[in-house]
Amino acid sequence: MKRRGLCISRVLGVLLGGLLAAGIVSCRLGEGSGFNQIMALKLDQSLCRSVEELEIPGAVMGVRAPNGSTWYGACGSAALPQQIADASGNGAAEGEPMAIDRFFRIASVTKTFTATIILQLVDEGKLSLDDTIDGIIARWFAPGHLGFTIPYGETMTLRNILEMRSGMVDSLATQEGATIFAGHPLEQVDPVEMLRWSAESVDPAPYAPDTQFEYCNTNFILQGIIIEQVTGNSYASEVNSRLLQPLGMHDTSLPDSPAMPEPFARGYLMADGQVADLSLSMNPGWAWAAGGLISTIGDILIWAKALEEGELISPEAQQERLQMKDGQIETWPVSYGLGIYDDSGAVGHYGTFMGYYTSYCMRYRGYDIVVLENGELAQAGGSGRNPARSIFWNAVRDISL
């Protein structure tokens, strides 16, 4: 197995070299508005070095300095040549260089949007962080809407599900959910059905709330359902009217099919020695309020500031959001708040969409830094690998923050 991994690495070295020679992997000087030019050059170099060393197709990065000046950079490929990318013919006929206008799946950065709407509903007096889930269901849900009970719903609070301390089972970790997803990944799925898989799971089983941290998408699927029941509107419309429109985020959306807006960065994954284009291989409804949004680097840099400064919620709600408890994302320790976390002083959220899109939206020492990247050209090395996070920390080091 070790020898095979070494061979794959050598093949990728040849592949990346060929793409560089063809001009498909490229890094152009980033675009800045009043940005420190020495720092901008270091960011350019850091981004392209990360793309090469991490063996990823490409990435975009946006940085806002404390004085409000911004920088954007792009490196690598938005699309690989079809004969390299995918035997099924889903890749681009010719490779395309990465650019800052590309759309990406932002994965679990979506959770910060969902949590913000929940906190707005708390500000409006419609919810309380100490409400129990059973209490919320009794007040806001029509009788029989769910058709099942949520284990520990009498003690599980809204705060617990925001903090990832509810004890619920991840829907896709259940036998029913995993089987249905394996057979129908492109089909739309009902969020209430996903919640039912979790609620009725025996192996694995739920456990008492607030006893431990466990990263679980079902927490945010439930929040999306609550948002719809409290407001009487779809989750997508609430994201648009409450968050996107006020901030002028015109390039962010929640799709209802696997299709993506043009131009988008294709997403790749190395599996069994082959690079596969998985961009359109999964309906984003499986992630929904936990990870379904699509956006651009420019829009997410707008969001980073709003998130970190609490622009759309009250100061009291922002203070609650930033109350952190010990947790762990993948393999790195964090302090997790209400849909946001602190990673060694960087505050925000990460995301990964089935391994072929990863994202990182953070504020660190006054700088807002967002990274979006489109997959892997190296054999997956197990949990804990998030290229966007690695690009982020490489950039922090290289500009000496």
Sequence and secondary structure as in RCSB ss.txt:
>XXXX:A:sequence
MKRRGLCISRVLGVLLGGLLAAGIVSCRLGEGSGFNQIMALKLDQSLCRSVEELEIPGAVMGVRAPNGSTWYGAC
GSAALPQQIADASGNGAAEGEPMAIDRFFRIASVTKTFTATIILQLVDEGKLSLDDTIDGIIARWFAPGHLGFTI
PYGETMTLRNILEMRSGMVDSLATQEGATIFAGHPLEQVDPVEMLRWSAESVDPAPYAPDTQFEYCNTNFILQGI
IIEQVTGNSYASEVNSRLLQPLGMHDTSLPDSPAMPEPFARGYLMADGQVADLSLSMNPGWAWAAGGLISTIGDI
LIWAKALEEGELISPEAQQERLQMKDGQIETWPVSYGLGIYDDSGAVGHYGTFMGYYTSYCMRYRGYDIVVLENG
ELAQAGGSGRNPARSIFWNAVRDISL
>XXXX:A:secstr
 HHHHHHHHHHHHHHHHHHHHHTSSEE   EEES  HHHHHHHHHHHHHHHHHTT SEEEEEEE TTS EEEEEE
EEEE BHHHH TTS SBSS EE  TT BEE GGGHHHHHHHHHHHHHHTTS  TT BHHHHHHHHS TTSSSS  
TTTTT BHHHHHTT S    GGGSHHHHHHHHH TTS   HHHHHHHHHT  SS    TTSS    THHHHHHHH
HHHHHHSS HHHHHIIIIIHHHT TT B  SSS   SSB   EEEETTEEEE TTSS GGGTHHHH  EE HHHH
HHHHHHHHHTTTS HHHHHHHT  EEEEETTEEEEE SS EEETTEEEEEEESTTS EEEEEEETTEEEEEEE E
EEEE  STT  HHHHHHHHHHHHTT 
